[in-house]
Amino acid sequence: MKKSIPVPGLSFSWKRALGITKLKQKISRATGIPMSKAGVERKIGSTIIKIIQKHK
């Protein structure tokens, strides 16, 4: 049985089609808080480091 090979550069995202991606970007830019898990972890980590450095 042959596997189907996707066409490069041709993909469909239902989140982009519904505008969810754009909405999340607008919220993130307005609040300054990322919506992705990695972004939130990065933001929290940098905040903790800044707090620790202030107390030294």
N, C-alpha and C positions, 0 to 999 in steps of 0.2 A: 504494500500500500504506500502510495506516494504522499509525502507531507506537503501541505500548501505553503508556498513561500510568499510572505507578504510583500507588497510593492513598497520599495524604499520611499520614505517621505509621505506615504499615504496612510493616514491613521484617523480614527474617529474617537473623540472623547465626548461622552454624554455630558460630563460636567461643564466642559467648555461650551457645548451647544446650548445648555440651559442658562449659561451666564454665571454659574457658581464660582468659577475661577476668578472672574473679574470682580465679583462681589467680595470675595475673600481678600483680593489684592487691595481693594478700596478700604476695607476695614483695617487691614494691616497697616496701610500707609497713614490712615487717620489716627489710629491709636498708638502706633509705634510698636505694637506687639505682633510678632509673627504668628501665623495660623498653623504652620507645620510643626510637627513634633520636634524635629531637629532644631528648628528656629527658636522654639520656646526654650528648649534645653540650653542652647547657646546663649540666649538672652539672660536666663536665670544664672547660668555659670558666670557670665561676665559681671552681673550685678553683685553676686557674692564676692567675687575677687575684688571689686571696687570697694565694697564695705570693709573687707579684711584689711586692705591697704590703707584705708582712712584711719583705722584704729591702731595702727603701729606707730 
